[in-house]
Amino acid sequence: MSSITVQDAVILHLSRYSNKRPDIYSMPADTTQDGIAGALGISRGHASLELKKLADKKCVGSIVAHTSQSGRKRTAYYLEPRGRSAVPHINERMLKENITKEAIFIGYSFPDEVKMDPWKMRAMKEIEKAAESLGSGRSLPTIIHLTLAIKELAARPEE
């Protein structure tokens, strides 16, 4: 069992942007709730809850800003000093437990269209699990994961 929590993953994700100062005129789309949810493969609601907990701990701050993929302002998040100081400790635990960033951030290799849509992200995770099952010769889990992927896409609200 991994000791890396969703909050740890959020901190690691936001650390990718810690060299960028919060700017109301231009924040990366990946720093919004949708962007964070997409990168971690979690729902936007789950991302919101974890961000609130991290804000209460003074690990993250937020700013309403223009983002690269939205015509309107969105709430974007950034690491506060307490959050930045946690990054080396999280990286150390990952190294000790032999956890790769790809294992946490499966969405990093996906196109932006998929990363910004939590239903597509969950479907892609199920498809990856199906591929693993198929590769090990297990057909029933493959079918189950593909069925779950289809359900995720079918649950997506109409635009």
Sequence and secondary structure as in RCSB ss.txt:
>XXXX:A:sequence
MSSITVQDAVILHLSRYSNKRPDIYSMPADTTQDGIAGALGISRGHASLELKKLADKKCVGSIVAHTSQSGRKRT
AYYLEPRGRSAVPHINERMLKENITKEAIFIGYSFPDEVKMDPWKMRAMKEIEKAAESLGSGRSLPTIIHLTLAI
KELAARPEE
>XXXX:A:secstr
     HHHHHHHHHHTTTTS   TT B GGGBHHHHHHHHT  HHHHHHHHHHHHHTTSEEEEEEEBTT SSEEE
EEEE HHHHHHHHHHHHHHHHTT  HHHH GGGGS HHHHT HHHHHHHHHHHHHHHHHHTT HHHHHHHHHHHH
HHHHHS   
